[in-house]
Amino acid sequence: MKTATVKQLKDELKHNSTEELVELCLRLSRFKKENKELLTYLLFESHDESGYIEAVKQEIDVQFETINTDSYFYIKKSVRKILRIIKKYARYSLKKETEVELLLYFCNKLKDFKPSIKRNVTLTNIYDRQILTIKKIVGTLHEDLQYDYNLAIEELEE
């Protein structure tokens, strides 16, 4: 089966009634957890972005608390998992400010993590890459936001 393009899907969806669209959304939500999560964000959380950010930060805290610190191998796996979660939630929002906030929070948590990430090259590289990603995104934002976020970045780089 050949998958239709986004334009084709958009044109076809215009011809459906509201009832049919609701049914399609519900059917879509049954197939993948991510579809259900995205619908949850769009319907319940998109109107309160700061609340959404706080909820994701709480989840990040929980994830950091459950990291197995027996070896750096387990720490790396867990840190990558947390980063995947952050990227997924940032993708739902589509707001660059949200992504920057979440990545800054992640970098702060990683910087303060015990045992120190400075003893492991891979973890240090993950941290440095996220700082570069934040800088790249901040460069596209409004000047006032750039100033505020650059202060936070400088604090992380100390």
N, C-alpha and C positions, 0 to 999 in steps of 0.2 A: 504494500500500500504506500502510495506516495503522499507525503505530508504537504498540506496546503500552506501557502505563504500567509504571513500576517495580514496582508492587504486582502487576500481572498477570504480569509476568516472574517475580517472586519465587514466586508461587503455582505457576506452571507448572514452575519449576525444582525445587520440592519433590517433584514426582512422578517425577523422573528418577533413574536409578541413578548410582552413582559413576562407572562406566565412561562413561555417556552424558555426564555433566558434564565429565569430562576431555576427551572428544571435542569438546564444545561450546567449551570454553576454548581448545583448540588451533586450532579452526577460527576462532574470534574473533581469535586472535593473528595469523592470516595476513593480515588485512585492513588493519590500521592499525599503523604503527610505535608509536604511543602505547599501543595495547592490549598490544603485546608488552613495552614498557617498564614498564607498570604491573604486568603479570604477573611480570616479572623482579624488580621491587621487592618485591611481595608474597611471592614464593617465596624469594628469596635475601637481600634486604637489610633487610626490615622488622624482623628480630630484632636488628639492630645499627644503631640510629639514628645513633650518633656516627660510625660508619664510613661510613654513607651520606652524612652531612653533609660529611665530609672528602672523599669521592669527588666530590661536587658542587662543593665549593670548588676542587678541583684542576681540574675542567672549567672553572670560572669563570676561574681563572688562565690556562689555555690560551687561552680566548676573549679575555681582555684583552690577551694577548701578540700575538694575531693582528690586533688592530685597526689599520686603515689610518689613520695620523695625518696624511695629506696635507691633509685639510680637515675642518672640523667636521661637514660633511654626512656623511662616511663614519663619523666617530666616533659621531654620533647614531644612525645606522642600526645600528651594531654594538652600542652600549649598549642599544638597544631589543631587539635580538636576545637579548642576554645576559639581560635582564630577563624576556623571554618564557620562556627556558629555566628560570630560577629559579622562576618562577610555576608552570611545568609540574611541576617536581620537588617543589615544596612541595605541590602538589595531590595528588601520589601519596602523600605521607606523611600528610596530614590532621592533622599535629601542629603547633599554633601555634608551639611552641618552635623547631621546625625551620625554619619560615618566617621567624621573627624572626632566627635565626642566619644564614640565607642572605642575607637582606636587609641585615643589619648588615655582613656581609662584603662584599657588593656596594657598599654606601655607602662603606666604608673604601677599597676599591679605586678607586672613582670619585673620592673626595676626593684620593687620592694620585696620580691619573692625570696624566701629562704629555702634551700641553699641558694647562694648568689648565682645568677646566670652568667656572671663574668668568668666563671671557671669552666664554661663550656662554650666552644666556638659556635656550634649550631644555634644555641639559644641566643647568643649575642648577635649572630647574623639575622635571626628572625626579628629581634628587637630593632636592629638598625634598619632593616627593610621596612618595618612598619613606620619608623620615624620618617624615612624617605617618602613613603606613600602618603603620610599625613601632610608633609611639606608640599607635595605635588597637588594634593586636593586643595589645601589652603590657598595655594597660588591662584586658584580659579574663583575664590570667594570674594565678597565685598571687602573693601579696604579696612573698615572698622573691625570686621570679624578676623581678617588676616592679622591685624595687630594683636588682638586678644589671643588668638591661637598661637601666634609666633612666640608670645610670652610663655605660654604653656610648653611649647616645644623646647625653648631655651632652658626651662626648668628641668625638663627630662634629660637634656644633653649634658647637664652639669656632672 
